[in-house]
């Protein structure tokens, strides 16, 4: 017993010599003292310029039509241009709110139960939309808009029965919706509203034959007043290798 007390006493006396902080004031690098934590909302280009003819066609379609379908491969700017048009419409007073919806479908990997409220559960799936909104509005304005309801998260499973008036609605990753789901979403369109569906028919995470995006886009081309804009590999604005890979994959 005496030996144990002697060991604890000596260990207590030497604790200051054995335990040291990873990062001190004199450390060359501190993860909590980086410019990113103090960075203010960065300025952005107020007017987005299209990088291709199809991007210009998409921007023009969103300005003139109440319902637009943007179909094309990854990296062509479909989501970013849709979010840009939504923010511009909100700031110009043409709509009262932005409604974001996206199917909660994992990309081939189940991540299990997500804790939190509805907004927190949908956050991982809506991250690409948040990134675009943050780029166009800034973090502070985005958080405030989320709090006061100017920007609304609307899970597809809870959209039935709603009428979306005076809103700019963005349905992202529509290729992961079934035919019935997209039909239901399209019929939510209300007065003085704009709805944009974006999706890549070649990258659906549903079982083969379940996605209704390609079929509905084809049928809507014959409907007057609806714009269907199809983009291709030439419109990709990501790394040049993305277009090269999609050409062989």
C-alpha positions in Angstrom: 0.0 0.0 0.0 2.9 2.3 0.9 4.5 1.6 -2.5 1.3 2.5 -4.3 1.0 5.8 -2.5 4.6 6.6 -3.2 4.0 5.9 -7.0 0.9 8.1 -7.2 2.7 10.9 -5.3 5.7 10.8 -7.6 3.5 10.5 -10.7 1.5 13.6 -9.6 4.7 15.6 -9.1 6.0 14.6 -12.6 2.7 15.3 -14.5 3.8 18.7 -15.6 6.8 17.2 -17.2 5.0 14.3 -19.0 1.9 16.1 -20.3 2.3 19.0 -22.7 -0.2 20.6 -25.1 0.1 19.8 -28.8 -0.1 23.4 -29.8 1.3 26.3 -27.8 1.5 30.0 -28.5 5.0 29.4 -29.9 4.0 26.6 -32.2 4.4 27.2 -35.9 1.0 25.9 -36.7 -2.3 25.9 -34.7 -5.5 24.4 -36.2 -7.6 26.8 -34.2 -5.7 29.9 -35.2 -6.0 29.8 -39.0 -7.2 32.6 -41.3 -10.2 30.4 -42.3 -11.7 30.9 -38.9 -11.5 34.7 -39.1 -12.3 35.0 -42.8 -15.1 37.3 -43.6 -17.7 36.6 -46.2 -15.9 36.8 -49.4 -17.2 39.0 -52.2 -18.6 37.4 -55.3 -19.3 38.2 -58.9 -22.9 39.5 -59.0 -23.5 38.7 -62.6 -22.6 35.1 -63.7 -21.4 34.7 -67.2 -22.2 31.5 -69.1 -19.2 29.5 -70.2 -20.9 27.7 -73.1 -23.9 28.1 -75.4 -25.9 25.5 -73.5 -25.2 27.3 -70.2 -26.5 30.5 -71.8 -29.5 28.7 -73.0 -30.2 27.4 -69.5 -29.9 30.9 -68.0 -32.2 32.3 -70.6 -34.7 29.5 -70.1 -34.9 30.1 -66.3 -35.5 33.8 -66.9 -38.4 33.2 -69.4 -40.1 29.9 -68.3 -41.8 28.8 -65.1 -40.7 25.2 -65.5 -37.2 24.3 -66.6 -35.5 20.8 -66.9 -31.7 20.8 -67.0 -30.3 17.4 -68.0 -26.7 16.8 -68.5 -23.5 15.2 -67.2 -21.8 16.1 -63.9 -19.8 19.3 -63.8 -21.8 21.3 -66.3 -23.0 23.9 -63.8 -26.7 22.8 -63.7 -27.1 23.2 -59.9 -24.9 26.3 -59.6 -26.8 28.2 -62.3 -30.1 27.1 -60.8 -29.1 28.4 -57.4 -27.7 31.6 -59.0 -31.0 32.2 -60.7 -32.9 31.5 -57.5 -30.8 34.0 -55.5 -31.2 36.7 -58.2 -35.0 36.2 -58.2 -35.1 36.5 -54.5 -33.0 39.6 -54.3 -35.0 41.3 -57.1 -38.2 40.6 -55.3 -39.7 38.4 -57.9 -40.2 35.6 -55.4 -40.6 35.5 -51.6 -38.6 32.4 -50.9 -36.3 29.7 -52.2 -37.4 26.1 -51.8 -34.7 23.4 -52.0 -35.5 19.7 -52.5 -33.3 16.7 -53.2 -33.9 12.9 -52.9 -32.3 11.4 -49.8 -30.5 8.7 -51.7 -27.0 7.6 -50.9 -24.5 7.2 -53.7 -24.2 3.4 -53.3 -23.3 3.5 -49.6 -25.8 3.4 -46.8 -24.8 5.8 -44.0 -27.5 4.7 -41.6 -29.7 6.7 -39.2 -29.0 10.4 -39.0 -29.8 12.2 -35.7 -31.3 15.7 -35.4 -34.3 17.5 -36.8 -35.5 17.5 -40.4 -33.0 20.2 -41.5 -30.1 18.4 -39.9 -31.1 15.0 -41.4 -31.3 16.5 -44.9 -28.1 18.6 -44.6 -25.7 16.0 -45.9 -27.8 15.4 -49.0 -28.2 19.2 -49.6 -24.5 20.1 -49.1 -23.9 20.9 -52.8 -26.9 23.3 -52.7 -25.6 24.9 -49.5 -22.1 25.4 -51.1 -23.6 27.2 -54.0 -25.9 29.3 -51.8 -22.9 30.2 -49.6 -20.9 31.2 -52.6 -23.7 33.5 -53.9 -25.0 34.9 -50.6 -22.3 34.5 -48.0 -22.5 32.5 -44.8 -24.2 35.1 -42.6 -27.0 35.9 -45.0 -27.5 32.2 -45.7 -27.9 31.3 -42.0 -30.3 34.2 -41.5 -32.4 33.2 -44.5 -32.5 29.6 -43.2 -33.7 30.8 -39.8 -36.4 33.1 -41.0 -37.7 30.6 -43.6 -36.7 32.6 -46.7 -34.8 29.5 -47.7 -36.8 26.3 -47.0 -35.7 22.7 -47.0 -38.5 20.6 -48.4 -37.9 16.8 -48.3 -39.5 15.1 -51.3 -41.4 12.7 -49.0 -43.3 15.7 -47.5 -44.1 17.6 -50.6 -47.4 16.0 -51.6 -50.4 18.3 -51.1 -48.4 21.5 -51.2 -48.8 24.4 -53.5 -45.6 26.5 -53.9 -46.6 30.1 -54.7 -44.2 33.0 -55.1 -41.2 30.7 -54.8 -38.2 29.6 -56.7 -38.0 25.8 -56.4 -34.9 23.8 -57.2 -35.2 20.0 -57.4 -31.6 18.7 -57.5 -30.4 15.2 -58.5 -33.8 14.5 -60.1 -32.4 11.4 -61.7 -32.7 9.7 -58.3 -36.5 10.3 -58.3 -39.0 7.8 -59.6 -41.5 8.7 -62.3 -44.3 9.1 -59.7 -42.1 11.3 -57.5 -41.2 13.7 -60.3 -44.8 13.9 -61.5 -45.8 14.8 -57.9 -43.1 17.4 -57.7 -44.0 19.0 -61.0 -47.6 19.5 -59.9 -46.6 21.5 -56.8 -45.9 24.5 -59.0 -48.0 27.5 -58.0 -48.6 31.0 -59.1 -45.6 33.4 -59.7 -43.2 30.6 -59.2 -40.3 29.0 -61.0 -39.3 25.4 -60.8 -36.0 24.0 -62.0 -35.2 20.3 -62.2 -31.6 19.3 -62.5 -30.2 15.8 -63.1 -27.8 13.5 -64.9 -29.7 10.6 -66.5 -26.5 8.6 -66.7 -25.7 8.7 -63.0 -28.8 7.5 -61.2 -28.3 5.7 -57.8 -31.6 3.9 -58.2 -32.0 0.4 -59.5 -32.0 0.2 -63.3 -35.3 1.2 -64.7 -36.6 3.0 -61.6 -35.5 6.5 -62.5 -38.2 8.6 -64.2 -36.1 11.6 -65.0 -35.1 10.8 -68.6 -38.6 9.7 -69.5 -40.3 12.8 -68.1 -37.7 15.1 -69.7 -38.5 13.6 -73.1 -42.2 14.0 -72.6 -42.0 17.5 -71.4 -40.1 18.6 -74.5 -43.5 18.6 -76.4 -45.2 20.8 -73.8 -45.5 24.5 -74.7 -44.2 26.8 -72.0 -41.7 24.3 -70.6 -38.0 24.4 -71.4 -35.8 21.3 -71.5 -32.1 22.2 -71.8 -29.8 19.3 -72.6 -26.1 19.8 -71.8 -23.1 17.6 -72.9 -19.5 17.0 -72.2 -18.5 20.3 -73.9 -20.2 22.2 -71.1 -18.3 20.7 -68.3 -16.5 23.4 -66.3 -14.7 21.2 -63.7 -11.3 19.7 -64.3 -10.7 18.8 -67.9 -10.2 15.2 -66.9 -13.8 15.0 -65.9 -15.0 15.4 -69.5 -12.3 13.0 -70.7 -13.3 10.3 -68.1 -17.0 10.7 -68.8 -16.3 10.0 -72.5 -15.0 6.5 -71.7 -16.8 5.5 -68.5 
